[in-house]
Amino acid sequence: MTNVYRLLVINPGSTSTKIAIFDNEKLVLEETLRHSTEELSPYESMYDQFEFRKNIILKTLSDKEINITKLSAVVGRGGLLKPISGGTYSVDEKMIEDLKVGVLGEHASNLGGIIAGEIATGLNIPSYIVDPVVVDEMQDVARISGMPELERKSIFHALNQKAVARRASDELKKSYEELNFIVAHLGGGVSVGAHKKGKVIDVNNALDGDGPFSPERSGGLPSGDLAKMCYSGKYTLDDIKKKIKGKGGLVAYLCTNDAREVTKMIDNGDKKAELVYKAMAYQVSKEIGACAAVLKGQVDGIILTGGIAYDDNFISWIKESVEFISKVFVYPGEDEMIALAQGGLRVLRGEEKAKQYTD
């Protein structure tokens, strides 16, 4: 008889907290708890919101008649920790301390591990985080940028990339650790990773100016011209940072970060929108080709995922350029809640051993 594990999954965002209850992979409850500006305004730091968000979670579960004493584990979204390899990690005191102080910066996701740890401790059950954005498995040669002062960094959509790679592995009836994939996450940011036998050995920094441009990020830029722009006297440091992240990409060219709006513009005959959107697909395709070189042509599949993967035209433009490399799998969206649950389940079922967070 198969054991049924009940998990609470917690995924905090800037103005909401998503929670879910899973019995194994079966979704029992899913709620998005919205937090107004007025509710959050009294809290100076992200960590200050901890008790507020935890109490709302517990109240919601009580209101929905969920008996938390029946939980097997609590899984939180991983935050901005020190770089770690991929996998499921036990929440411990050192991790909580680094999440509290924001060792790599403040972000709502930092609260995921903290809240999970607090609830689980009270119930005497384990708590975990899974594949945070700081997953770093890059090979040493990939870190060299060409300027010693600037090392290439691994910051990407690790949770979704690894989840869809495992999904494709299941389709191929092999383990993730046996296969090589190129995974392109297509969302507000774009990350393209080379997965070699369970490790992401190269990936663009999807957060801060590397790789293809995206709906709101500039991606890699002509560095000489960027340097001239920085010293032109026309822009502050904050201006440049916003041009790279937040006001770059589609926003800069077309004044929208919504790919669906861009599609409507194209349908209405906007040639500029079509050119820019095709350029984004072109850059993603080039990055996939670069990852094929990283994997020395040994590619078991190319996976396209994220919100923009719902756009058949965008996907077809990429396929035209990369299908010669390997079979293309398309998994639209980003189902973070089931990905977090599956990370916890792999440990509870003994398929993986929980990793420990260390310096």
SULQUIHU-V193830 format. One record per pair of residues at least 24 apart in sequence whose C-alpha atoms are under 10 Angstrom apart, sorted by sequence separation. I is the first residue (numbers start at 0). GAP is how many residues later the second one is. D is the distance in whole Angstrom. If there is no record, write none. Layout:
<<I:GAP:D> <I:GAP:D>>
This chain:
<<14:24:10> <32:24:8> <78:24:10> <79:24:5> <80:24:8> <88:24:10> <92:24:9> <108:24:10> <131:24:9> <132:24:6> <133:24:8> <134:24:9> <160:24:7> <188:24:8> <189:24:6> <216:24:10> <217:24:9> <219:24:9> <252:24:10> <300:24:8> <301:24:6> <302:24:9> <303:24:7> <304:24:9> <305:24:9> <306:24:9> <307:24:7> <308:24:7> <14:25:8> <31:25:10> <78:25:9> <79:25:6> <90:25:8> <91:25:8> <131:25:8> <132:25:5> <159:25:8> <187:25:10> <188:25:5> <189:25:9> <216:25:9> <217:25:7> <218:25:7> <299:25:9> <300:25:5> <301:25:6> <302:25:6> <303:25:6> <304:25:6> <305:25:7> <306:25:6> <307:25:8> <308:25:10> <13:26:10> <30:26:9> <78:26:9> <79:26:7> <90:26:6> <130:26:9> <131:26:6> <132:26:7> <156:26:10> <185:26:10> <187:26:6> <188:26:7> <189:26:10> <215:26:9> <216:26:7> <217:26:5> <218:26:9> <249:26:7> <298:26:7> <299:26:6> <300:26:5> <301:26:5> <302:26:5> <303:26:5> <304:26:5> <305:26:5> <306:26:4> <32:27:9> <78:27:9> <79:27:7> <89:27:9> <90:27:10> <130:27:6> <131:27:6> <132:27:10> <156:27:9> <157:27:9> <186:27:7> <187:27:5> <188:27:7> <189:27:8> <215:27:9> <216:27:5> <217:27:7> <248:27:9> <249:27:8> <297:27:9> <298:27:6> <299:27:7> <300:27:6> <301:27:6> <302:27:6> <303:27:6> <304:27:5> <305:27:4> <306:27:7> <78:28:7> <79:28:9> <129:28:9> <130:28:5> <131:28:10> <156:28:7> <185:28:8> <186:28:7> <187:28:6> <188:28:6> <190:28:10> <215:28:8> <216:28:5> <217:28:9> <248:28:10> <296:28:7> <297:28:9> <298:28:9> <299:28:9> <300:28:7> <301:28:8> <302:28:7> <303:28:7> <304:28:6> <305:28:5> <30:29:9> <78:29:8> <79:29:8> <80:29:8> <90:29:10> <129:29:7> <130:29:9> <155:29:9> <156:29:10> <185:29:9> <186:29:9> <187:29:8> <188:29:9> <189:29:8> <215:29:6> <216:29:6> <217:29:8> <218:29:8> <296:29:9> <302:29:10> <303:29:10> <304:29:7> <305:29:9> <30:30:10> <77:30:10> <78:30:5> <79:30:6> <90:30:10> <103:30:9> <130:30:9> <156:30:10> <160:30:9> <164:30:8> <188:30:9> <214:30:10> <215:30:5> <216:30:7> <217:30:4> <218:30:8> <249:30:9> <287:30:9> <291:30:10> <76:31:9> <77:31:6> <78:31:4> <130:31:8> <160:31:9> <161:31:10> <212:31:9> <213:31:10> <214:31:9> <215:31:5> <216:31:4> <217:31:5> <248:31:8> <13:32:9> <28:32:9> <76:32:6> <77:32:6> <78:32:7> <130:32:9> <156:32:9> <160:32:8> <165:32:9> <208:32:9> <212:32:10> <213:32:10> <214:32:9> <215:32:5> <216:32:5> <217:32:8> <280:32:10> <281:32:10> <284:32:9> <285:32:9> <288:32:9> <75:33:8> <76:33:8> <77:33:8> <78:33:7> <155:33:9> <156:33:8> <157:33:9> <161:33:9> <164:33:9> <207:33:8> <214:33:7> <215:33:5> <216:33:8> <217:33:9> <280:33:6> <283:33:10> <284:33:6> <287:33:9> <288:33:7> <291:33:7> <75:34:9> <76:34:8> <77:34:6> <78:34:7> <91:34:10> <94:34:10> <155:34:8> <156:34:7> <160:34:9> <208:34:10> <209:34:9> <213:34:8> <214:34:5> <215:34:6> <216:34:8> <217:34:8> <279:34:9> <280:34:8> <283:34:7> <284:34:8> <287:34:7> <291:34:9> <28:35:9> <75:35:8> <76:35:5> <77:35:6> <78:35:10> <90:35:8> <91:35:9> <155:35:6> <156:35:9> <157:35:9> <208:35:6> <212:35:8> <213:35:5> <214:35:5> <215:35:6> <216:35:9> <277:35:9> <280:35:9> <281:35:8> <282:35:9> <284:35:9> <285:35:8> <16:36:8> <75:36:4> <76:36:6> <77:36:9> <89:36:7> <90:36:6> <91:36:9> <154:36:9> <155:36:8> <156:36:9> <161:36:8> <207:36:7> <208:36:7> <212:36:5> <213:36:6> <214:36:6> <215:36:8> <277:36:7> <280:36:6> <281:36:7> <284:36:6> <285:36:9> <288:36:8> <15:37:9> <16:37:10> <28:37:9> <74:37:8> <75:37:5> <76:37:10> <89:37:6> <90:37:5> <153:37:10> <155:37:8> <161:37:9> <206:37:9> <207:37:6> <211:37:9> <212:37:8> <213:37:9> <214:37:9> <215:37:10> <276:37:8> <279:37:10> <280:37:6> <283:37:10> <284:37:6> <287:37:9> <18:38:8> <27:38:10> <73:38:10> <74:38:7> <75:38:8> <76:38:10> <88:38:8> <89:38:5> <90:38:7> <161:38:9> <206:38:7> <207:38:10> <214:38:10> <278:38:10> <279:38:10> <280:38:10> <283:38:10> <16:39:9> <17:39:9> <73:39:9> <75:39:7> <76:39:9> <87:39:10> <88:39:5> <89:39:7> <153:39:10> <160:39:9> <205:39:10> <206:39:10> <208:39:10> <214:39:10> <215:39:10> <277:39:7> <281:39:8> <16:40:8> <20:40:9> <74:40:9> <75:40:5> <87:40:6> <88:40:5> <89:40:9> <214:40:10> <215:40:8> <216:40:9> <276:40:10> <277:40:9> <280:40:9> <11:41:9> <18:41:9> <19:41:10> <73:41:9> <74:41:6> <75:41:8> <87:41:6> <88:41:6> <214:41:8> <215:41:6> <18:42:9> <73:42:5> <74:42:9> <86:42:8> <87:42:4> <88:42:8> <157:42:9> <214:42:5> <215:42:9> <72:43:9> <73:43:8> <86:43:6> <87:43:7> <88:43:10> <213:43:8> <214:43:7> <9:44:10> <72:44:10> <73:44:10> <85:44:8> <86:44:5> <87:44:9> <214:44:7> <20:45:9> <73:45:8> <74:45:9> <85:45:5> <86:45:9> <157:45:10> <213:45:10> <72:46:9> <73:46:6> <84:46:8> <85:46:8> <153:46:9> <156:46:10> <9:47:9> <20:47:10> <72:47:7> <73:47:10> <83:47:9> <84:47:9> <85:47:9> <153:47:9> <155:47:7> <214:47:10> <259:47:10> <22:48:9> <71:48:9> <83:48:9> <85:48:9> <86:48:9> <153:48:8> <154:48:8> <155:48:7> <156:48:10> <258:48:9> <259:48:8> <262:48:8> <21:49:10> <22:49:10> <70:49:9> <73:49:10> <82:49:9> <83:49:10> <84:49:8> <85:49:5> <152:49:9> <153:49:6> <154:49:7> <155:49:6> <156:49:8> <258:49:7> <20:50:9> <49:50:10> <72:50:9> <77:50:9> <78:50:9> <82:50:9> <83:50:7> <84:50:5> <85:50:7> <151:50:10> <152:50:8> <153:50:7> <154:50:5> <155:50:5> <156:50:9> <257:50:9> <259:50:10> <262:50:9> <67:51:9> <68:51:10> <71:51:9> <72:51:9> <73:51:8> <74:51:9> <75:51:8> <76:51:9> <77:51:5> <78:51:10> <80:51:8> <82:51:5> <83:51:5> <84:51:5> <85:51:7> <151:51:9> <152:51:8> <153:51:6> <154:51:6> <155:51:7> <259:51:8> <262:51:9> <46:52:8> <47:52:9> <67:52:10> <70:52:8> <71:52:9> <72:52:6> <73:52:7> <74:52:6> <75:52:6> <76:52:6> <77:52:6> <78:52:9> <79:52:7> <80:52:9> <81:52:7> <82:52:6> <83:52:5> <84:52:5> <151:52:8> <152:52:6> <153:52:8> <154:52:7> <258:52:8> <7:53:10> <20:53:9> <45:53:10> <46:53:6> <68:53:10> <69:53:9> <70:53:10> <71:53:6> <72:53:5> <73:53:5> <74:53:5> <75:53:5> <76:53:7> <77:53:7> <78:53:6> <79:53:7> <80:53:7> <81:53:9> <82:53:6> <83:53:8> <84:53:9> <151:53:7> <152:53:9> <153:53:9> <154:53:9> <45:54:8> <46:54:8> <68:54:7> <70:54:8> <71:54:7> <72:54:6> <73:54:6> <74:54:6> <75:54:7> <76:54:8> <77:54:4> <78:54:7> <79:54:6> <80:54:9> <81:54:9> <82:54:9> <152:54:10> <19:55:10> <44:55:10> <45:55:9> <46:55:9> <67:55:8> <68:55:9> <70:55:10> <71:55:9> <72:55:8> <73:55:9> <74:55:8> <76:55:7> <77:55:7> <78:55:8> <79:55:10> <137:55:10> <152:55:10> <258:55:10> <18:56:10> <44:56:10> <45:56:9> <68:56:9> <75:56:10> <76:56:10> <77:56:9> <137:56:9> <188:56:9> <18:57:9> <44:57:10> <53:57:9> <77:57:10> <137:57:10> <152:57:9> <187:57:10> <188:57:10> <49:58:10> <52:58:9> <53:58:10> <56:58:9> <136:58:10> <142:58:10> <151:58:9> <187:58:9> <46:59:8> <48:59:9> <141:59:8> <142:59:8> <7:60:9> <45:60:7> <46:60:9> <49:60:10> <53:60:9> <54:60:10> <138:60:9> <140:60:10> <141:60:6> <142:60:10> <188:60:10> <6:61:9> <44:61:8> <45:61:7> <46:61:9> <49:61:7> <53:61:6> <57:61:9> <136:61:10> <137:61:8> <138:61:9> <139:61:9> <140:61:9> <141:61:9> <187:61:10> <218:61:10> <5:62:9> <44:62:10> <45:62:6> <48:62:8> <49:62:9> <52:62:8> <53:62:9> <56:62:10> <136:62:6> <137:62:6> <138:62:5> <139:62:9> <141:62:10> <187:62:10> <214:62:9> <6:63:9> <7:63:7> <44:63:10> <45:63:9> <46:63:8> <47:63:10> <135:63:9> <136:63:5> <137:63:4> <138:63:7> <213:63:9> <219:63:10> <5:64:7> <6:64:6> <7:64:8> <8:64:9> <9:64:8> <10:64:9> <11:64:8> <12:64:10> <45:64:8> <46:64:7> <49:64:8> <50:64:8> <53:64:9> <134:64:10> <135:64:8> <136:64:5> <137:64:5> <218:64:9> <4:65:9> <5:65:5> <6:65:6> <7:65:7> <8:65:6> <9:65:6> <10:65:6> <11:65:7> <45:65:8> <49:65:7> <53:65:8> <134:65:9> <135:65:8> <136:65:8> <137:65:7> <214:65:9> <4:66:7> <5:66:5> <6:66:5> <7:66:5> <8:66:5> <9:66:5> <10:66:5> <11:66:10> <135:66:9> <136:66:9> <212:66:9> <213:66:7> <4:67:6> <5:67:7> <6:67:6> <7:67:6> <8:67:6> <9:67:6> <10:67:9> <11:67:10> <46:67:9> <50:67:10> <135:67:9> <211:67:9> <212:67:6> <213:67:9> <3:68:9> <4:68:8> <5:68:9> <6:68:7> <7:68:8> <8:68:8> <9:68:10> <49:68:10> <211:68:7> <212:68:9> <187:69:7> <211:69:8> <213:69:10> <82:70:9> <83:70:10> <186:70:10> <187:70:9> <211:70:9> <212:70:7> <213:70:9> <82:71:8> <86:71:10> <186:71:10> <187:71:9> <211:71:5> <212:71:8> <82:72:9> <85:72:8> <86:72:9> <186:72:9> <210:72:8> <211:72:6> <85:73:9> <132:73:10> <210:73:8> <211:73:9> <132:74:10> <211:74:8> <79:75:10> <86:75:9> <210:75:9> <211:75:7> <85:76:8> <210:76:7> <77:81:9> <76:82:9> <203:83:9> <202:84:9> <201:88:10> <202:88:8> <201:89:8> <189:90:10> <200:90:10> <16:91:9> <15:92:9> <16:92:9> <191:92:8> <201:92:8> <13:93:8> <14:93:9> <190:93:9> <191:93:10> <193:93:10> <200:93:8> <201:93:9> <214:93:10> <12:94:8> <13:94:5> <16:94:10> <189:94:8> <192:94:9> <193:94:8> <200:94:9> <11:95:9> <12:95:5> <13:95:8> <16:95:9> <185:95:10> <191:95:7> <192:95:8> <11:96:6> <12:96:6> <190:96:9> <191:96:7> <193:96:9> <194:96:9> <10:97:9> <11:97:5> <12:97:10> <192:97:10> <193:97:5> <10:98:7> <11:98:8> <12:98:9> <185:98:9> <191:98:10> <192:98:7> <193:98:8> <195:98:9> <9:99:9> <10:99:10> <11:99:7> <12:99:9> <184:99:10> <191:99:8> <192:99:10> <193:99:9> <194:99:10> <195:99:7> <10:100:8> <11:100:6> <183:100:8> <193:100:7> <194:100:8> <9:101:9> <10:101:6> <11:101:10> <183:101:9> <192:101:10> <193:101:7> <9:102:6> <10:102:9> <195:102:9> <8:103:9> <9:103:8> <11:103:10> <183:103:9> <195:103:9> <10:104:10> <183:104:8> <194:104:9> <195:104:10> <9:105:8> <10:105:10> <181:105:10> <182:105:8> <193:105:9> <9:106:7> <181:106:7> <8:107:8> <181:107:9> <7:108:8> <181:108:10> <182:108:9> <193:108:10> <181:109:7> <180:110:9> <181:110:7> <192:110:10> <7:111:10> <86:111:10> <180:111:9> <191:111:10> <7:112:10> <85:112:9> <179:112:10> <181:112:10> <191:112:9> <85:113:8> <181:113:9> <84:114:8> <85:114:8> <180:114:9> <84:115:9> <179:115:7> <189:115:10> <190:115:10> <189:116:9> <179:117:10> <180:117:9> <181:117:7> <188:117:9> <8:118:10> <179:118:7> <180:118:6> <181:118:8> <182:118:8> <183:118:8> <184:118:8> <185:118:7> <186:118:8> <187:118:9> <189:118:10> <7:119:10> <8:119:10> <9:119:10> <178:119:9> <179:119:5> <180:119:6> <181:119:7> <182:119:6> <183:119:6> <184:119:6> <185:119:6> <186:119:5> <187:119:8> <6:120:10> <8:120:10> <178:120:8> <179:120:5> <180:120:5> <181:120:5> <182:120:5> <183:120:5> <184:120:5> <185:120:5> <186:120:5> <187:120:9> <178:121:6> <179:121:7> <180:121:6> <181:121:6> <182:121:6> <183:121:6> <184:121:5> <185:121:6> <186:121:6> <177:122:10> <178:122:9> <179:122:9> <180:122:7> <181:122:9> <182:122:8> <183:122:8> <184:122:8> <185:122:5> <186:122:8> <184:123:9> <185:123:6> <184:124:8> <185:124:10> <183:125:9> <171:128:9> <171:129:9> <185:129:10> <168:131:9> <167:132:10> <168:132:9> <167:133:8> <167:134:9> <167:135:8> <164:136:9> <166:136:10> <164:137:9> <164:138:7> <163:139:7> <163:140:9> <163:141:8> <160:142:9> <160:143:9> <160:144:8> <181:144:9> <159:145:8> <160:145:9> <180:145:9> <182:145:10> <159:146:8> <181:146:9> <182:146:9> <183:146:10> <184:146:10> <185:146:9> <186:146:9> <180:147:10> <182:147:10> <184:147:9> <185:147:9> <186:147:9> <184:148:9> <185:148:10> <156:149:9> <184:149:9> <141:152:9> <170:158:10> <167:160:10> <167:161:7> <166:162:10> <167:162:9> <167:163:9> <164:164:10> <166:164:9> <163:165:9> <163:166:9> <164:166:10> <163:167:7> <163:168:10> <163:170:9> <162:171:9> <163:171:9> <162:172:9> <159:173:9> <160:173:9> <162:173:9> <165:173:10> <159:174:6> <158:175:9> <159:175:7> <162:175:9> <163:175:9> <158:176:9> <159:176:6> <162:176:6> <156:177:10> <158:177:7> <159:177:10> <161:177:9> <162:177:9> <158:178:10> <159:178:10> <160:178:10> <159:179:7> <162:179:8> <158:180:7> <159:180:9> <162:180:9> <158:181:8> <158:184:9> <130:208:9> <129:209:8> <130:209:8> <129:210:6> <128:211:7> <129:211:9> <127:212:9> <128:212:10> <129:212:9> <130:212:8> <127:213:10> <129:213:6> <128:214:8> <129:214:8> <127:215:8> <128:215:8> <127:216:7> <126:217:8> <125:218:9> <127:219:9> <125:222:9> <129:224:10> <128:225:10> <129:225:10> <127:226:8> <128:226:10> <127:227:9> <127:228:10> <87:252:9> <87:254:10> <88:254:9> <89:254:10> <87:255:6> <88:255:9> <86:256:7> <87:256:7> <86:257:10> <87:257:10> <89:257:10> <87:258:8> <88:258:9> <76:259:9> <86:259:10> <87:259:7> <76:260:9> <86:260:10> <75:261:9> <94:261:9> <95:261:10> <97:261:10> <74:262:9> <76:262:10> <77:262:9> <93:262:10> <94:262:6> <76:263:7> <89:263:10> <90:263:10> <93:263:7> <94:263:8> <75:264:7> <87:264:8> <88:264:9> <89:264:6> <90:264:9> <91:264:8> <92:264:9> <93:264:7> <94:264:9> <74:265:7> <75:265:9> <86:265:9> <87:265:8> <88:265:5> <89:265:6> <90:265:8> <91:265:7> <93:265:9> <73:266:10> <74:266:7> <86:266:9> <87:266:5> <88:266:5> <89:266:6> <90:266:8> <91:266:10> <73:267:9> <74:267:10> <86:267:8> <87:267:6> <88:267:6> <89:267:7> <72:268:10> <74:268:8> <75:268:10> <86:268:7> <87:268:9> <88:268:7> <74:269:6> <85:269:9> <86:269:10> <87:269:10> <73:270:8> <74:270:10> <84:270:9> <72:271:8> <83:271:10> <71:272:10> <72:272:9> <83:272:10> <84:272:10> <71:273:10> <83:273:8> <82:274:10> <83:274:9> <72:275:8> <81:275:9> <82:275:10> <83:275:9> <71:276:8> <80:276:9> <81:276:9> <82:276:9> <81:277:7> <80:278:10> <29:307:9> <26:310:9> <26:311:8> <25:312:9> <24:313:7> <23:314:10> <24:314:10> <26:314:10> <21:315:9> <25:315:10> <20:316:9> <21:316:8> <24:316:7> <19:317:7> <20:317:10> <23:317:8> <24:317:7> <17:318:10> <18:318:8> <19:318:9> <22:318:9> <23:318:8> <17:319:8> <21:319:7> <20:320:9> <21:320:10> <23:320:10> <24:320:8> <19:321:9> <23:321:7> <22:322:10> <21:323:10> <23:324:10> <10:325:8> <23:325:10> <10:326:7> <8:327:10> <9:327:8> <8:328:7> <7:329:10> <8:329:8> <10:329:9> <8:330:10> <9:330:9> <8:331:7> <9:331:10> <7:332:10> <8:332:6> <6:333:10> <7:333:8> <6:334:7> <5:335:9> <6:335:10> <8:335:9> <7:336:10> <6:337:8> <6:338:8> <4:339:10> <5:339:9> <4:340:8> <3:341:10> <4:343:8> <4:344:9> <2:345:10> <3:345:10> <2:346:8> <1:347:10>>
